[in-house]
Amino acid sequence: MGEGRHARVASTRRLYRSIDIPQADRLANVRRLALAIRDGITHPTTTQEFLGVDPRHFNYYRQAGEILGIVEPGEGAGLTLTGLGRQLLSTSEGSSDERAVFRKAVASAPALRPFRSFFAGEALSIEDLAARLRALTGMAPSTAERRARTLLQWRRYIEPEGGGFDPTEEGAGATTPAIPTLGDQLERIVAHHNAVAKQRVLDWLLRLEPARFERLAAELMVAMDYRAVQLLGGSGDGGVDIAAEQVDRWGHRVSVVVQAKRWSRVVGRRVVDEMIGVLVRRRVDHCIVVTTSEFSKAAREAALADPRLRLVDGAQLVELMAIHGIVVGLGRHGEIVPEAEIEAMSVEPWGY
């Protein structure tokens, strides 16, 4: 009997951890996260760009999607779409059907059980809601107030009548309807297209032979006005793949070396430390590490401490390729468009 009671108490404590309370303000971005997963957008930076958030806020939306049962953990650090997530994406954005799915998700979320009456329309001030949060979780007053505002924004978004707008956007309190402009819609369409396109290009790059990937990086450097670009093939000190020169605004020649990492795993601090060593031993002015994946936090911090070192992750690499017309280009609306090399691939990279 005592053991059963202890288990129930432990379960209640787990239910009301502060991490179980949403921190992501915009339910529209939870939908975007589901859309990214459906369309195979897995590169972290690309997904963050699509949502328009930094890594910290991306984790908030991931947490919100899991709380609502829209997404669930998949292989490794990935996410998969749930049945409820697929149901959400079958609705039109901002529609009454979408709001109904979100209400269903809120009602069935165990972590939101203490707030069912609030989401059903209970009149609570921000202060009252924050006090309830503090009592449940023991979080600090300022944190409780921020989380209370998030819950209020969620309720406004999913209200059966008059909901479906994002209260964080400008004009949310206006007395006239906020009608989206064609430019707003086009921007969202292009953002989605480019997120999918970047992922398709990165998938294609990962299928290249290492030597072809290095040649492509060298072609990009030539297009970016680097001079004396030489392919070294990873031979010699530190696995340097490319050597080049850049002429600065004063006409001085700056020596540059590049390491090209065609990786799917995260590039860690060790690679950055090795390239800092290369800078010293080879007495070059700058070093660039290019990867199809992303860099760990420790790697980014190490690079920030040395202005001679630059990191280019997968999403940035595809952007540079598009800007400079290497394999892909930019259309009239800023959308990434395929060039002949990708169009010739047996697998169509733009199908979604």
HELIX and SHEET records of a PDB file:
HELIX    1   1 GLY A    2  LEU A   15  1                                  14    
HELIX    2   2 SER A   18  ASP A   20  5                                   3    
HELIX    3   3 LEU A   27  ARG A   38  1                                  12    
HELIX    4   4 PRO A   44  LEU A   51  1                                   8    
HELIX    5   5 PRO A   55  ILE A   67  1                                  13    
HELIX    6   6 GLY A   83  LEU A   89  1                                   7    
HELIX    7   7 SER A   96  SER A  108  1                                  13    
HELIX    8   8 PRO A  110  PHE A  115  5                                   6    
HELIX    9   9 ARG A  116  PHE A  119  1                                   4    
HELIX   10  10 ILE A  126  THR A  137  1                                  12    
HELIX   11  11 PRO A  141  ILE A  158  1                                  18    
HELIX   12  12 LEU A  182  LEU A  206  1                                  25    
HELIX   13  13 PRO A  210  ALA A  223  1                                  14    
HELIX   14  14 ASP A  237  GLY A  239  5                                   3    
HELIX   15  15 ARG A  269  ARG A  282  1                                  14    
HELIX   16  16 LYS A  297  LEU A  304  1                                   8    
HELIX   17  17 GLY A  314  ILE A  323  1                                  10    
HELIX   18  18 ALA A  340  GLU A  343  1                                   4    
SHEET    1   A 2 VAL A  71  PRO A  73  0                                        
SHEET    2   A 2 LEU A  79  LEU A  81 -1                                        
SHEET    1   B 5 ARG A 227  LEU A 231  0                                        
SHEET    2   B 5 ILE A 242  VAL A 247 -1                                        
SHEET    3   B 5 ARG A 253  LYS A 261 -1                                        
SHEET    4   B 5 HIS A 286  THR A 291  1                                        
SHEET    5   B 5 LEU A 309  VAL A 312  1                                        
SHEET    1   C 2 VAL A 328  LEU A 330  0                                        
SHEET    2   C 2 ILE A 336  PRO A 338 -1                                        
END                                                                             
